[in-house]
Amino acid sequence: MNDQSFEPGKYLHTLAYRCTPALVGDATVHVRHLDTETAKLWATFTAQCRKRFGKEEAQAPYTIATTVLQVITGGYVYFEPKGAAPFLVSRQPIDSDLLCKAFTLTYGLALGEQVEVIDLRQPPDLAVRIARTPEREFALEQHLAGAKGAQPDAPNWLYKSVGWGLAERLAAASFQLANGREITLRPDITGGLVALDDPWENESGGRYAVCRTAVRLKTLPNVQHPVLLLDARVSRISSSLIYSSTALAIQPGEGRPILEVKLNGRGGTKTIPRQTLQALGRLEMDYSILQSIAKRSEREQKLRERARAFKEKLQFPREHPGQIWPIPAKNYQHPIGTGVGMHHLRLLRAHADAVFGDDAQRLSLRQSAMTLPRRPTDPEKVSAQEYKRRKEERERTGSKEPLRPRGSLFPSAESLCTSVAESGFKKLRIACLWYRDETRQRMLQTFCHAFGLSPVGLDTQEGVELDLYQGRITAVFHYVPEFLRPGRGRDRAEALGAVSASLRSRDGVLVGAWCETELPHADDFPGTDARDLDDQDAKPQTKAVLARLDVPSQYLMGRGKDGVIEPGGEDHPAQMALLDLYRSLGIADERISNAIQGTSGFPVDQLAHVGVHVRQQNRRYGEKGEPKIVITATTLVPPQSPQGAWSLLGWSSTNPVWRPYRSAQNSFHARPYPEPSEESTSYRQKWDGAADMVERALSDLVDELDGVPYTVTVDAQSARRMWDGLQNIRLGEQPKPTGGDGSRSRYQLPGARLGADAPAAIIRLNTEDEDVPQPVSVTHLGKKDGAEPVEKDTSTLLFEVATDFGTPLWLLCNVPRAYDGSGAGRLGSKRTRWETEKSVQSEDRSKRRKGEMPQNFYAMTATEILPIGGPSDEAREALAAMTARLCHQTLFWSDRARYPVPLHAARQMDLDHPQYRREAVDAEPGTGDGEGAEAGAAD
């Protein structure tokens, strides 16, 4: 391990290493680069498959050939027939004659030919050209040196294959636990690791999960080498194969990686693709492991059919998976929790350091000079002397009061009134729509908590206003069961009746609706297909009705899986619902001013801040047509006077006009998601059209802001299809004219063509765990000579990445509330899942203990912040700090958000849309989960 000499400060440790030539050593792979003519033949093959299947989205099933080649060669094969540089890469050389036969069978089977009549002596042109493509052996180190002052430009095949050798090195040594136990890691064909020999099992037995370690090669902005990112996760194992999406399979023979096989078919009939078995059979190869998967699928399907025929409950055997480990198709309930925990990740770092030794270079990340805003919900600040005094007093009196109590979760009533006045209203009225008395009482109690009212003798009357604060904030309750209850086939607007008139914002009164809701239960709608239960959900129906009345709304769950909800203590869901209603109303209180105030020479508090959210809405069950593109945006506008409040504007692609946030959100929710154009467009045209809309929106915003400069914040993952300048490889490039192959975006960056009206800076965020280094711990190096380094498990600070050139990059560390909150227990902070404690049952309450295996283990996350543009390094640092502060202090939430306020508010507009369906975590078919005590462990 190459340690560096560090200056005093706080340094973040991550599971990220520079992937240098020394790290990969003499590893080689075998590559075939497919030429243009071969790519054209593949496109023709794809078009033939689409015509045969009658689906425009159908793809040529190249997984047939890939799986065949993986079985034949031992596993390490990756085939990419599309894109600018299609390739076939493998760890071992592949015989050209065998390759030709594999693709001949793939071609014929995909187009409907019987396997026995496919003539292997008359291969199609596609198979011939792939097989005749020269295979070259490449040393990985040749593509990892990196050019000084430039982003890595390594070929795509390197990113898919570099993990193969590195994973084998990591698997060669046992994973050491603190108690001396050694865990065996096996490499898999994806270039990762899996601990199949040491699975995790639930306490009652028969349900399993395994540890999977990812070994990914990525790039980071302005770092000249690709970066190796490690991470670990829990993969839950299904009791059934036929309801799973993939399966891990142990291959026969020594030294072969674990296969990861994609299963084919509908839920309840999943199995190995028939054509894959036929191809391997025709080639007379050993494919016993795939046959075992197919036979298990047949057995399970027979069990399923028997249960249906005799109207019995479906139950699959609870037994050790053996050679075949099915991975569930979705996030079902499971008796083993998610997450491996912080301690596991620190051990993984130690394992990688020991294996790679001096060949590995860690990324250096040092704390940035930034102070986080003090939030109203933060614990009280007290001196060390006062803390000691309180602690001694609590020990003496046996008090249960916290030593550092937190402030109020709710904004002050006066600050709410200030924001309401900034919006042009004199009064705020909250209309509470309910149909269970228990929910009505929860709403009333939450108001008491929020406004300091005494609940003694306090009650509500139908349609009569309840004064919450000086007549300027009131609540009114309406009993409207026909409007709110689940079901369909009724006129919701008619069910609302005369109440609708009192909901409109007019005569200086701003109105928001707080509504009761519940997820529809199958027991309430017998005979309804589970996939049709969404149509019974009242929330999207009522939200659309209220949006058409221009009434912002938020919802409170009145019934859960265990019946009517009656919290015994703090009613956090009700509190969060009320706070989110404030967000829907566009209220921005004094915390935003506190968070955004300038702390450097660059005046971030005098700029408007725009967040642009982009999402592709994929087709759901029963939907047709191309995927829809959804765009929402918000702008935080600075106050015109120092005593004023920040205001929030909104915009959406369905109604592309800037207006107050509440009205923009209502207008967006009152309409269906945008339909794709009827004109046939290419991928590039589709995303350029989306960028066009944003460009026009920013141009319109300039008029609204009347000279106030602004920034634009976007998420890298969702937005880089629209703007090439957000991609690491394109950072700092000058815009090039579109044309040629049509692969380049029309706009380099948001607002790039607005000239003097362009944004002052673009702030690119990345929260994708697969792309951002995983934080594991922090070291504090003191200034005094000889001072011992102080290690800390977690951090919530902002760290600057030591880049090689260009502008700086920052990581904001986040600690999940579930890890660090009151009573969280910090599971996984000191033990791995292999060392979990079991539950203890006792008549003595003090000796009872929950088992740890069903619980979720949490770890730090990181948000990558990259300011692009800006007048100086000082300005970019100020923008990064401001972004971190607006993540730390949300509009209305007691903890952090992964996105800063403008982007978070834009994203919430979309997530709250009536067509954005809610999902409950279901019990997996045939497992019995959801019936016992362990079912509650689902996340």
N, C-alpha and C positions, 0 to 999 in steps of 0.2 A: 504494500500500500504506500503510495507516494504522499506522505504528509507534507503539508506546506507550512510555512512560518506565518502565523496569524498575528495581526495587531489586536490590542485589547478590544473587546466588544462581545456581542452575542452572535453565535453562528448556528445556523440551522443545518441539521443533518438529514439527508434524504436517501432514498433508494435509487439514486441516479448516478451514473458513471459515464465519463466520456468514452465513447467506443473508438479507441485508437488502434493503430496497427498492432501494437504490443498486446492488446487485450485479446485479439482473435488469433494471434500467433500464425501458424502455418496452415490454418483451416482452408479448405477449398470446397467448391461446389461445381456442379456441371450444369451449363446453361445452353439452351437453344433459343436464339433470338428469331422470332417469326417475322418474315418479311411482309411487305405491303400486300403482295398477291395472296399470301396465306391468310392474312387478316381479312381480305375481301371474301375469300372462300368461306371463312368462318361466319362472316356476316350473312352470306347467302344461306348457309346451313341454319343459322338462327331464324332467318325469315321463313324457311321451309318448316321449321318446328312450330313457329307461331301460326302458320297457315293450317298445319295439321291439328294443333290443339285448339284453334279458334280463339286464342288469347293474345292480345297485342303485347302484354307484358311477359309472355313466355320467353324463356331463354333456352338455348341449346344445352342439353344435360351433360355438360363436360365432366360432372362429378362421377359419371360412370367410368370414364377413362382414368380420372384421377384416383379413384378408389382402387381400381384394378392395378394401377401402377404402384400405389402405396403398398398393397398386399404383396406384389411381386418383388419390389425393391427393398422392403423392410419398413417403409413408412415415410421417409423424408422426400416428399414430392410436392411441388406447388405449381399449378398451371394457371396462367392469366392470359386468356385469348383476346381480351379487349384492351382498350386504351391506346395511348400513343406508341408504346413499345411493348407489344405482347411477348410473352416468354414462357418457357418451361424450365424449371430449375429443380435439381435433385441432388441429394448428398452423394449418391453413387451413380456411375454411368448407366444409361439405359440403352439396351440393345435396340438398334434401329428397326430390325425386323419385328421384334416384339412390340415396339411402339406403333408401327404401322398396323399390326393386327388389332391392337387395343383400340385405336381410333377407327378402324374399319368396322369393328363390332359396335362401337359407340354410335357411329353414323347410321348404320343399318337399323339397330334397335330403336334409336330415337325416331326414325321415320317409319316404324311399324313393321319392319321385316322380321320374319321368324329367325331365331338364332341359328337353327340348323341349315337354313338355306342361304345364309350370308356366305358369299364366296370370298374367302380370304386371299385367293390368288388374283382377284380383280378388285383391288382396293379403290375407293374413290380418290379423286385428285387431292382432296383435303388431307386425307390420311397419308398419301404419298409425300406431299409437300412438308408436312410436319416431321415425318420420319427422315426425310432427306435434308432437313435443316441441320447444318453442322452443329455438333455438340462440342463446346469448348470448356475446358477446365479453368476456373478463375480462382486465384488466391484472394481471399476477402480483404487482406491487408492492402492490396493495390488500390482499393476504392475508399480507404478510410483515412488517408493522410490528411486530406482537407487542404483547401487553398487559403493562404493567409488573407484575412479581411473579406472572406466570402462565406455564404451559407453552404452547407454540405450539398453536393449535387450527385450523390451516389445513385446507381440504378435501382429501380423498384425491387428487382429480384434480391438485392442485398438485404433489404428490410424484411423480406419474407423468410430468408434462409439463415441469417446470422445467428438466430437463437438456437438453431439445432445443435451446433457444437458447444455453445456456451451453456446450454441446459445440461448437456451430457457432463460437462465439467462440474457443474453445481450438484449433479446427482451422484457423482463419483464419491463424494464425501457425505457422511451421515449428518443430518440436521440435529444439532445438539441442544437438548433442553437443559434448563438450570438444575433439574434434579438428576442429571446424568443419563437420562433416557435418550436413546438414539432413534431418530425417525428416518426411515428409508424414503428417499425421493426417486421417482422414476421420470425420465423424460417422456414427453408425448410428441406426436407428430406436428403440433403447432409451434414447437420450439419452447414450450413451457414445461412445468413439472407438476406431478401429481403424486400424492402420498396414498396410493391404493393399499399398500401393505399395513398402513396404520390409520384406518378410517375412524371417524367419530361415530358413536352409537348412542341412541337415546337410552334413558335409564331403564325403561321397561323392555327394551330390546327390539330388534327387528327393523329399525329405521336407521338410515345411515347418511353421512355426509363425508366429503373428503376435502382435503386442502389442495387447492390448485395455485401454483405460483406462475405468474406471467413474466415472460422475458421478452420485452418489446424494444425495438429500435425506433426512435423518433428523432425529430429535430427540435431545437429550441432557438428562438430568435437570437441572432448575432453570436452564436456559438459555432465555431468552425467545424467541429466534429459532430457526427450523430451522437445521440445520447441513449445509453442503455437504461431503460426503466424497469425496475422490478416491483412486483406487488404480489400480495397473496389474498385469497378469498375463500369463502366456504362455498362449495358446490354441493347442493343437496341432491341426494340420490333418490330416485323414484322407486316405489315398489312395483311399478309396472313399466314395461317397455312400450306398450301400445299407446300410451298417453304421453310419451316423451318425444322430445325433438331431436336429441342426439344420444349417442351411447359411447362410453369409453370401453374399450375392449383390450384385453391382454392377449397379445399375439403369441402363438406357439414359438418356441425357440428362445435362445439366450440373446440378450443384448438388443432386443428390438424395442423401439419406443411404443408407448401406449397409443393405440389407434383411437381417433375421434371420428365417429361415423355419423353422418347426417341420415336421419331416418325419413322414410317417405310414407305418404298416405295421410288420411284424415285421423283426427283424434279417436282412439279406440281401435285403429287398424294399422298403426305405425309399424314399419318393418324395414328391412334392407331393401333398397330398390331391386325389383325382380331382374331388371336388365343387367345389374352388376353381377348377380349370381350367375346369370346365363353366360355372360362374357367370360368370367373366370372358369366356369365349367367347360366352355368351348376351348379355352386355352389350356385345359388340363392342369391347372395350377392348384396348389393347396390353399383352399379358402375355408377351412374348417371353422375358423372363428366367426366368419360371416354366416355360415350355415347355422351355427349355434344361435346367432341372433335371430335368424329367420324362424328356427324351430321354437324358440322361446315366444316369439310373436304369435305363432300358430297356437301354442298352448294357451296363452293369455286370451286370445280371441275366442277360443272354445269356452273358456271360463265365462267370458262376457256374454256369449250367446246363451249359455246354460242359465246364467242368472236372469237374463231377459225372458227366456222361455218359461221358467218356473217362478218368475216374479220374485226372485230372491235378491237379497242385498249382495252387490258385487264386492268380493273381498279377495285380494291377491295374497299369496303366501308372504309372510314376513320372514325372510331368510337372508343369509349373507349373499351378496350379489355374485360372488365367485368371479368368473371371468368377465362378466358383462355388467356395466354400471350405467344404468339409464339416467339421463339428466332431464328433469321436468321441462315441459314446453312453456310453462309460465310460472309465476311466483305463487304457487299453492301454499296453503298452510302446511307447516312441517314442525315436528317436535324438536328440531335442532335449529338454533338461532342463526342469524347472519353475522358476518364479520369475524375476523381472526383476532383482533385486538392489538393494542400498541406494543405489548411485550413481544408478541410473535413477530411483528415487523422489525423490532430492534434485533431480535435473534437472527432474522433473515439478513439484515445488514451485516451482522458479525459473521454469518456464514459466507456471504459473498466476499467480504474482506479477506477471510481466511483462504478461500479458494482462489481468488484472483491475485492476491498478494500485491507485489509491486507493479504488476501489469495494469492495475486499475487506477484511474484518476477520478477522485470525487469532484463533484461540482462544489464550488465555494459560494456560500450565501451568507451575507452579513446583514445584521439588523439595520434598517434604514432609520434615519433621525426623524421620527414621526411620533407624535403623541395621539393616542386615541381619544375621542371625545368622551366625556363622562356622561353616561346614560342615566336617566331617572331610575332605571331598574337595577343599576349596579349596586353592589353592597356598599354600606356606609364606610367612608374613609375615617379611620381612627388612628391615633398614634400607637406605637408599640406599648407604651406605658398604659394607655387606656384599655387596649386589648387585653393586656395581662390582668388588669383590675377586673374587667368584666368576666374573664375566664375564672378567676378565683372566686368571684361572687356567685357565678353559676354553679360551681362545684360545691359551694357552701350551702346554697339554697335549693339545689336540685332543679333549678329552672330549665325549661326546654326552649327558652327564647334564643334566637340566633345571636351570636356575638356581634355580627355585622349585618343588621337587617337591611333588606333591599328596599329601595324606594318604590313609589307607586308605578304600577304597570300602566296606568291610564294617564293621559295628558290632563293638565289642569283645565277646568271648565272655562276659565278666562281665555286660555290660549285657543280653545276650540271656537269661542265666540269671535276672537280676532281673525281667525282663518275664515270663518263663515262670513264675516263682514268684508274681508278682502275679496270674497266671491260675489259680493253685491247683495247679500241677504242680511236681514236683521235678526233672524231666529232660526233655530234648528229643531225640527220635529222628527222623532223616530217612531215610525208606525210598526207596532209589533203584531204580526199576523200568526195566530196559533190555532191548534185544535186539540192539544192535550193540556190539562191544567198543570201537570208537572213541568211542562216546558214554559208555560206562562210564568210560573213561580220562579223558574231559573232565570228568566229574563229580568224579572223584577228584582231579584236578589243581586244580579249583576249590576243593575243601575244603582242600587244601594251602595255597592262596593265602589263603583266608579265615581259617584258624586257625593259620597259621605253622608248618605241618608240613613236614618234609623229605620230598620225594618219593622219595628214594633207598631202594630196597628195599621201598617201601610198595606193597602190593597188597590186593585184597579177596578174600573167600571168600563163597561163596553162603550167605546167611542168617546170617552171623556178624557181630556188631556191631564196628564200627571206632570206637575212642575218638577223639573230636575235641577234647574239652576236659574234663579232670578227671572223666570218667565221667558228667558232667552233660549233655554234648552228644555224641551218637553218630550214626553212619550205618550202615545195613545195605543190602546190595545183593541184588536179586532179578532173575534172568533169566526174563522172562515174555513171550516173543515172541507167543504166541497171544492174550494180553490186549492187546498194544500195537500190533500191525501193522495197517495199513489193511485194510479189507474189511468185509463185512457177512454176516449169516446165521449168526453164531456167538454163543454165550452168553458174553458177556464176564465175567460174574460167575463162571461155572464155570471159565473159562480162568484166572482169578486163583487159584482153588484154595485150597490151604492157606495161601498167603501172606496172604490176607485177614485171618486171625485175628491175625497179628502187626502189622497196620496200625492196629488200634483204639487210641484213647487211653484207657488205664486204668492202675490201680496207680501213679498219680502220674507216668505217662509221657505227654507230649504228642507225637503222631506226625503228621508231614506227609509227603506223597508227592511225590517229584521224578521225573517220568516222561519217557521218550523219546517223540518223536512225529515225524510228517512229514505234509506235505500229499499226498493221493493223486495219483498221476501217471496220466494217461490211458493211457500205454504199459503200465502194470501191469494195466489193466482194459479190454482191447480189447472193442469193441462197446458200451461204456457211454457214454451221452449225457453231454456235458460238464456239463449242468445236474444230472445225477444223481451226479456225482463227490462232492458233499458227503456223500452217504449212505455213502460208503466211508471217510470220515474217522474214524479211531479216537478222536481226542481227545474230541469231544463224547460218544461212547459210554462211554469209560473214565472221563471226569470225572463222569458221572452215576452210574456204579457206585461210585466212590470217595466221592462225596457222600452216597450212601445209607448208606455205612459210617461217615459223619461224619469222613472223612479229607480235610483240605485238600490241594489238589494244585496243582502248577505243572508246566510242560512245557518241554522242551528239544528243539529241532529237530535231528534226527540226519541228515537228508538234505535237500538243496536241489535246485535245478534242475540244478546241475552235479555232482550225486552226493553221496556221503557227505561230511559236513562234518568237516574236520580243520584247525582254525585254526593258522596258522603262528606267530602271536604271541599277544597278549592275547586271551583267549576272552571277549569282552564279552557275547555272548548267554548263555553259561553263567553268568556272574557275575550278570547281570540276572535270570535265571530263579531263581537261588537267593535273591536279595534279594526277589523278588516272592513266593516261597514264604513268607518271613518275614511279609510283609504278609498273605497268606492265613491265616496262623496267628494273626493279630491281635497280633503283637509290636510294641510301641512302645518304642524304646530312648531313651537320654538325649538324642538330638538333638531330640525333640519338646519336652522340658522346656526345652532351650536355646532353641528357636525361639519358644516361646509365653510365655516369662517376661515379666512386666509391666515396661514401660519408662515408664509414665506413672502418673498418679494413679488411673486406672481399672484395677481388678484383673482383666485378661483371663485371668490364669493361675488364677483362682479360679472360673471359669465352665466349664461343659461346653459343647462346640461340636458342633452337629448339622449334618450335610450331607444334603440330600434330593435325590436324583437321580430325574428323571422322563423317560421316553422312550416314544414311541408306536412299537410294533413293527409296521411295515407288512407287508402280506401278501407272501410270497415265492412263487416258482414252485410251482404246485400247491396252494397254501393257499386256503382259503375263509373266509368270515366277516368280521366287522368287525375293523379293526386293534386290537391289544391294547395296553393301557396297562401299562407296567412301572414300578414304583416301588421303589427301594431307599433305605435310609437308614443312616447310621452316626453314632455319638456318641463324641467324645473326652471321656473323663471324667477330671477332675483327680485326682491321688493324694491319699490321706487323710493322708499324712505328707510332709514336705519331701524325704525320701530315697526315697520310693516312685516307681513308674513310672506314667505315664498308661496308661489302659486303653481298649479300643476295643469298643464295642457295635455290633451290627448288627440290621437289621430289613428285611423285604421284604413286598411285597403278597401274595405267595403263602403266607407263613407270618407273619402280623402279630403277632409276639411279639418283644420285645427280649431278646437273649441275647448271649453273647460272639461277637465278630465271626466267628471261624472257624466256629462252629456255625450262626450265622445264614446265612453264605454257603453252607455245605453244605446246609442245609435248602432254601435258594433254588435251588441247582443240582440238587437231587434231584428237583425237580418241573418240569413243563413251564411255559412262560410262562402267565400267567393268561388264561383264556378270557373273552371278553366275555359280558355278561349275555344270557340268551336273551330277556329282555324288550326290547321296542323302546324305545330311549331317544334323546333329542335330543342334539345336540352339547353343549349346556349341561349337561344332566343327566349325561352321561358324565364330563365334567371336574369337575363338582361332586361326583360320586361318588368320584372320585380324591382330591379335596381332603378329603372326609369321612374317608377312610382315614388321611390324614396327620394330621388333627385328632385322631383317636382314638389314633394312634401317639404324638403329643406328650403327650396326656393320660396315657397309660400310662407314658411316659418320666418324667414328673414324679414318679410313685411310685418308679420305679427310682432317681432321683437323690436322693431324700430331702432336699429343700430346697436343693439346689445349683442356682443360677440357670443359664440356658442361652441360647445364641444359635442361630439357624437360618440356614444358608447355602443359597441356591438359585441355579440358573442362570436368567437372565431369559428366555432363548429358550424353554426347555422348560416353565417353570413359570407363565408369565404367563397361560396359558389357564385355569389353576386359580384364580389370585388376581388380581383386577383391580387391586389396590393396588400391584402390581409394575410396571404400565404407567406410562410417563412422564406421560401425560395425567391419570392418577389419583393420582399421588403426593400424599400429604398429605390426601386426601379422607377424610371421615368415612364409615363404612360406611352403605350405603343398603339398605332392605329389598328383597329380591328380588321379582320379579313383573313385571307389565307385559308387555313383549315377551320376557321371559326371557333377555335378552342379558347381564345383569349376573351376575357370579359370586356364589355363596352366601357365600363367605368373602372378606373384603377382603385378608387376609394370613394366612400360616401361624400357627396358634395364636391367631387374632384373637378367638375366642370363649371362651378359657380363663380370662378374668378375671385374678385374681392369679397364676395359673399360666402366663400367656402368656410368650413369649420375652422376654428383656431387650432384644433387637434382632433385626432381620432383616437379613442381609447379601446384597444382590443382586449377582450377578456377571454380566458379559456378556463372552464371549470371541469373539463372532461378528465376523469380519473386516469384514462388510458394515455393521455397526452401530457399530464402535469406530474412532475416529480412528487413522490409520496413522502411527506415529512415523517420523521420518526423520533427526533429528540432535538434538544438545544444545548449548546455548551456556552457558558459565560466565562470569558477570559478577563480577569481583573487587571487593573492598571499597575498594581503594586508588584514589584519584583518578587518572584518566588511564590506568588499567590496561586493556590491550587484551583484548577478549573472547576466550575460548579455545573453539574449536569441537571437538566430539567427534562421531564417527560414530554411536556407539551408547551405550546406557545400560541398566542393570538396576535403576534406582531407582524410587521411588514419587513420582508428581507429582500435585499438587492442581490441579484445573481451576478457573479463576476463574468461578464461577457468578454468576448475576444475583440470585438470591434463594434462600431455603430452606437446606437442609443441603448440606454440601460433597460433592464427587464426586472420586474419585481414579482415576488410570491407573497401572498397574504395567507397566513396560516389560520385555520379555523378549527375550533374544538367543538364537536357536536354537543348540543344541549343535553342529549341523553347520556353523554359520557361525563359531563362536568356539572350537570344541574343538581339541584337539591335532592338528595336521596338516590342519586344515580348509581352509586356503588362502584363506578369506574371499572366495570367488568373487563377483563383482558389487559388491565394495566400492569399486573404483576405475574399473571399465569397465562399459559396458552390453553387452548381447548383440550389438549391432551392431559392437562393437569387440573381440570375443573373439579369443583366439589359437588358432591351429590346432595340431593335434598334430604332433609331430616324431618321425620314426622314424630311429634311428641305431644303428650297431653299438656306438657309445660310450654306455654306460648313462647317463653323466652328462649327455648332451645330449638324451636322450629326454624327451618331454613329452606328457602327455595333452592332447587337445583340450578346450577349455572349453565348446563348444556342447552336448555331451551331458550336462554336469554340471548339478546343481541349484544355482540361485542363491538365497540366503536373505536375509531382511530381518527387522527387528525386528517383534514383535507386541506387542499391549497387552491387558491384562485390566482391564476397567472394574469398579471396586469402589464400591458405594453402600450404606453402612449406613443402614437405615431404622429410626427410633425411637432408643432409647437415651436416657439421662438428660441428656446434654449434648453440646456440640460436642467437648469433650475426650474423652468416651467414644467418640464416633463416629470421631474421629481414631485413637484407640487400637485400635479394632476394625478399621479399614482397615489400620493398620500390622500388626496381628496376622495378618490375612488374607494380606497380602503376604509376611510371614515364613513362613507355613505353605504358601505356594506355593513359596517359595525353598528351604525345607527340607522335602523330602518324607519319607514313611515310609521308603522304601528305593529310592533312585534317586540317581544321582550329580549330577543337574542339576535344573532347575526343572520344575514341572508347571504347566499352565494353571489348575488348580483347587487350592484349599487342601486339606490332608490329609483332613478329614471328607468333603468332597464328592468328592474324588478316590477315596477308598476305597469310597464308595457306588457311584460310577460303575464302578469296576473289578469290583465284584460282578456287575454286569450284563454288562460286556464279557467276563467269563470264563464266562458261563452257557453250558451245552452247546448251547443253541439259537441262541446268537449266533455265526453262522458265520464262519469264517476265509475270507479271500479272497486268492488269488494274483493278481498282475498278469499278465494273459494277453497273448499276442501278438495284434495286431489281424489279423483275417482278410484274407488277400490282400496282406499287406505284406512278408512275409519277415522281420519283426522277430523277434528272439529267436534268429536263426541266426548273426548276425555280431557283431563286436566292440562295435558301438554299442548293442546291445540292453540292456546292463546299465545304461543311463542312466535307466531307469524308476524313479520314486519309489515 
